[in-house]
Amino acid sequence: MTEPHKELPKSSAVFPVPGVFVPLVTPLLPDRSPDLESLTSLIGFLLDHRVSGLLVLGSSGECAALPAADRDLVAGAAITSARGRAHVMVGVSTVGTIDASAEAKRLAGMGADSLLVAAPAGMRLAAAELERHFRALADCGAPVVAYDVPARVGIALEPHSVARLAREGVIAGIKDSTVELPKAMRYASALRGVPGFVTYTGCEECIDASMLAGYSGAIPGLANVFPWLPVALVQAAARGDWKRASTLQAAMVELLDLYSYPLQGGSFLAQFFGTVKSALVELGVIAHATSSAVFAEPDRGLHEHVARVLARSRDLEVAGAP
């Protein structure tokens, strides 16, 4: 079964190190408006499992598909629900520097503890231009975490550039979703000497390796459904129990099969939202498995697949693997 979770600090004032942030999915009603009651239930479920932070309106939160007004509703509800119990990081969804700066200031004013900011999508900016983008957001009123996610925005950040921004105090951390271990090693090396700078991996298959390199923790999508698993994994890595960490990492890799259902006519994002939300409905955490209008809807086969993965997760618990 799961082990005690006393080591992970939880604070709305500082970044948790070691820490597990959950990149929240956004529960939606059948009419595709935000389901704030289910959002509150999801946050309570996650905090009961002692996660140390929440990432609201990241890629897993359908940020690019939600209307701006709905994003503000979701951010405000999450900040209110988690206030004083966990660090709340909110994703900045707009693309252009001027709009992103305005959104960052608005979210900081709403009480976000930190802001996740990606490179502007579709522009293929040079490193110096990317640095100017982040510097323009530095005075927004909340710490900025740079989001390296080339699969989403079409351009990668460079470790030496991120390190320069870190030393200047422009950014306070990095979420590395490149899924490239060699690059993770470069980030760890470049940023190791920057006081207070945090590094979180978004690579669910290599949390243990990233922690061994010196990362501060992880932001894994699977934590929406199985929060106990990455929490226990990060704890084990933090205390140097690498055998335990390796066992837990293997369990995570097995349960990543949750996302793998080949949804007819659906993208990977449709599979992700469909399987994760269906699992949360099955667990009684949220009310509906609705995704934004652009995504393919879950079918009967997807629900059957989710039920099988949930059964496997219970077998893992009984076997003591987590």
C-alpha positions in Angstrom: 0.0 0.0 0.0 1.1 3.6 0.0 3.6 4.8 2.5 3.5 7.9 4.8 3.9 11.2 2.9 5.6 13.4 5.6 8.7 14.4 3.8 7.1 16.5 1.0 6.7 20.1 2.1 3.5 22.0 1.2 3.5 25.7 1.1 1.7 28.4 -0.8 4.7 30.8 -0.2 7.6 28.8 -1.6 8.3 26.2 -4.2 8.2 22.7 -2.7 11.5 20.8 -2.9 11.3 17.9 -3.3 7.9 18.3 -4.8 5.2 16.7 -6.9 2.9 19.1 -8.8 -0.2 17.7 -10.5 -0.9 19.2 -13.9 -4.7 19.3 -13.4 -7.2 18.3 -16.0 -10.1 20.7 -16.2 -13.4 19.0 -15.4 -16.2 20.2 -17.7 -20.0 19.9 -17.6 -21.8 18.3 -20.5 -22.3 21.8 -22.1 -18.5 22.1 -21.9 -18.5 24.9 -19.3 -16.2 24.5 -16.3 -17.4 22.1 -13.6 -16.1 24.0 -10.6 -17.7 21.5 -8.1 -15.8 18.7 -9.7 -12.6 20.8 -9.8 -12.9 21.4 -6.0 -13.4 17.6 -5.6 -10.4 16.8 -7.7 -8.2 19.2 -5.7 -9.4 17.7 -2.4 -8.6 14.2 -3.7 -5.1 15.2 -4.7 -4.4 17.1 -1.5 -5.6 14.1 0.5 -2.7 12.2 -1.1 -0.3 14.9 0.0 0.8 16.3 -3.4 2.7 19.5 -2.8 1.6 21.6 -5.7 -1.0 22.1 -8.4 -0.5 23.3 -12.0 -3.7 24.8 -13.2 -4.3 25.5 -16.9 -1.2 23.8 -18.2 -1.3 21.6 -21.3 -3.1 18.9 -19.3 -5.8 21.5 -18.4 -6.9 22.1 -22.0 -5.6 25.7 -21.7 -5.4 26.2 -25.4 -9.0 25.0 -26.0 -10.8 26.9 -23.2 -12.3 30.4 -23.7 -10.4 33.1 -21.8 -13.4 33.7 -19.5 -13.5 30.1 -18.6 -9.8 30.0 -17.9 -10.2 32.8 -15.4 -13.1 30.9 -13.7 -10.9 27.8 -13.4 -7.9 29.7 -12.1 -9.9 31.6 -9.5 -11.7 28.5 -8.2 -8.4 26.5 -8.0 -6.6 29.3 -6.2 -9.4 29.7 -3.7 -9.8 25.9 -3.1 -6.1 25.2 -2.5 -5.2 28.5 -0.7 -2.8 27.8 2.2 -2.7 24.0 1.5 -0.5 23.8 -1.6 1.5 25.9 -4.0 -0.7 26.8 -7.0 1.1 27.4 -10.3 -1.1 28.8 -13.1 -0.3 28.5 -16.8 -0.2 31.7 -19.0 -2.1 30.7 -22.1 -1.7 33.7 -24.4 1.0 33.7 -27.1 2.2 37.3 -27.8 4.5 39.0 -25.3 2.2 42.0 -24.6 -0.9 39.8 -24.1 1.1 37.2 -22.0 2.4 40.0 -19.8 -1.1 41.3 -19.2 -2.4 37.8 -18.5 0.5 37.1 -16.1 -0.2 40.3 -14.1 -3.9 39.4 -13.9 -3.3 35.9 -12.7 -0.7 37.1 -10.1 -3.3 39.6 -8.9 -5.8 36.7 -8.5 -3.3 35.0 -6.1 -1.3 32.6 -8.2 1.8 31.5 -6.3 3.7 31.2 -9.5 3.2 31.3 -13.3 4.2 28.8 -16.0 5.2 30.5 -19.2 6.2 28.7 -22.5 7.9 30.2 -25.5 5.5 31.9 -27.9 4.1 29.3 -30.2 4.6 29.5 -33.9 7.3 32.2 -34.0 10.6 30.3 -34.1 12.3 33.1 -32.1 16.0 33.2 -31.6 17.5 32.7 -28.1 18.0 36.4 -27.5 14.3 37.1 -28.5 13.1 34.4 -26.2 15.0 35.9 -23.4 13.4 39.3 -24.1 10.0 37.6 -23.9 10.7 36.2 -20.5 12.2 39.5 -19.2 9.0 41.3 -20.3 7.1 39.1 -17.8 9.6 39.4 -14.9 7.7 42.1 -13.1 4.3 40.5 -13.3 4.0 40.0 -9.5 4.6 36.3 -9.2 7.6 34.0 -9.8 7.8 32.8 -13.4 8.6 29.2 -14.3 9.8 28.7 -17.8 8.1 25.8 -19.7 10.3 23.9 -22.2 7.7 22.1 -24.3 8.8 22.0 -27.9 6.2 19.4 -28.9 3.5 22.0 -28.1 5.0 25.3 -29.2 7.4 24.3 -31.9 10.6 25.7 -30.4 12.9 24.5 -27.6 14.6 26.6 -24.9 18.4 26.3 -24.4 19.9 25.4 -21.1 22.6 28.2 -21.3 19.9 30.7 -22.0 17.7 29.5 -19.2 20.6 29.6 -16.8 21.3 33.2 -17.8 17.7 34.2 -17.0 17.9 32.2 -13.8 21.1 34.0 -12.6 19.4 37.4 -13.4 16.4 36.4 -11.3 14.0 36.7 -14.3 12.8 33.1 -13.9 12.5 31.0 -10.7 12.3 27.6 -12.2 12.0 25.3 -15.2 9.4 22.7 -16.2 11.3 20.4 -18.5 8.9 18.6 -20.8 11.3 17.8 -23.6 11.4 14.1 -22.7 15.1 14.2 -23.5 17.4 12.8 -20.8 20.6 14.3 -22.3 19.0 17.7 -22.2 17.9 17.1 -18.6 21.5 16.5 -17.7 22.4 19.7 -19.4 19.8 21.6 -17.4 21.0 20.1 -14.2 24.6 21.0 -14.9 23.8 24.6 -16.0 21.5 25.4 -13.2 23.1 23.6 -10.2 24.8 26.7 -8.9 21.7 29.0 -9.0 20.4 29.5 -5.4 16.7 28.6 -5.0 16.1 27.7 -8.6 13.8 24.8 -9.1 13.8 22.1 -11.8 10.7 19.9 -12.4 10.5 17.2 -14.9 7.5 16.5 -17.1 8.9 13.2 -18.3 6.9 10.6 -16.6 9.1 7.8 -17.7 12.3 9.2 -16.2 11.4 10.9 -12.8 14.0 8.7 -11.0 16.8 9.6 -13.4 15.9 13.3 -13.3 16.0 13.3 -9.5 19.3 11.5 -9.5 20.6 14.3 -11.7 19.5 16.8 -9.1 16.0 17.8 -10.2 13.6 19.3 -7.6 10.7 17.0 -8.4 8.1 16.2 -11.1 4.9 17.4 -12.8 3.4 14.1 -14.1 0.0 13.9 -15.8 -0.6 10.5 -14.3 -0.7 12.1 -10.9 -4.3 13.2 -11.6 -5.4 9.6 -11.2 -2.6 7.9 -9.2 -1.2 10.7 -7.0 0.2 8.3 -4.4 2.7 6.8 -7.0 4.7 9.9 -8.0 4.6 11.2 -4.4 6.1 8.0 -3.1 8.6 7.9 -6.0 9.9 11.5 -5.4 10.1 10.7 -1.7 12.2 7.6 -2.3 14.5 9.5 -4.6 14.9 12.4 -2.2 16.1 10.1 0.6 18.4 8.3 -1.8 16.5 5.0 -1.9 17.2 4.4 -5.5 16.1 0.7 -5.5 12.7 1.8 -4.2 12.6 4.7 -6.7 13.4 2.3 -9.6 10.5 0.0 -8.5 8.1 2.8 -8.3 9.3 4.2 -11.6 8.6 0.8 -13.3 5.1 0.9 -11.8 4.5 4.4 -13.3 5.7 3.2 -16.7 3.3 0.3 -16.5 0.3 2.5 -15.6 1.2 5.0 -18.4 -0.7 2.5 -20.5 -3.7 4.4 -19.3 -3.1 6.9 -22.2 -2.6 4.3 -24.9 -6.2 3.6 -26.0 -6.4 4.2 -29.8 -9.5 6.5 -29.8 -11.0 6.4 -33.3 -10.4 9.8 -35.0 -8.7 11.2 -31.9 -5.4 12.8 -31.3 -3.1 11.9 -28.4 -4.5 14.8 -26.4 -8.0 13.4 -27.0 -6.8 10.0 -25.7 -5.2 11.7 -22.7 -8.2 13.8 -21.7 -10.6 11.0 -22.4 -8.8 8.3 -20.4 -7.8 10.5 -17.4 -11.2 12.1 -17.0 -12.9 8.7 -17.5 -10.7 7.2 -14.8 -11.6 10.1 -12.4 -15.3 9.6 -13.1 -14.8 5.8 -12.4 -13.1 6.7 -9.1 -15.9 9.0 -8.1 -13.7 12.1 -8.1 -15.3 14.2 -10.9 -18.8 14.0 -12.4 -18.2 14.0 -16.2 -15.6 12.9 -18.7 -16.3 15.8 -21.1 -13.5 17.3 -23.1 -13.5 20.6 -25.1 -15.5 20.5 -28.4 -12.5 20.1 -30.7 -11.5 16.7 -29.2 -12.9 13.3 -30.0 -15.3 12.0 -27.3 -14.6 8.8 -25.3 -16.3 5.6 -26.6 -17.2 2.3 -24.9 -13.9 0.7 -25.7 -12.1 3.6 -23.9 -14.1 3.1 -20.8 -13.4 -0.6 -20.8 -9.7 0.1 -21.3 -9.7 2.6 -18.3 -11.4 0.0 -16.1 -8.7 -2.6 -16.9 -5.9 -0.1 -16.1 -7.5 0.8 -12.8 -7.8 -2.9 -11.9 -4.1 -3.3 -12.6 -3.3 -0.3 -10.4 -5.1 -2.0 -7.5 -3.1 -5.2 -8.1 0.1 -3.1 -7.8 -1.0 -1.7 -4.5 -1.9 -5.2 -3.2 1.5 -6.5 -4.3 3.2 -3.7 -2.5 4.9 -2.3 -5.6 4.0 1.3 -4.8 
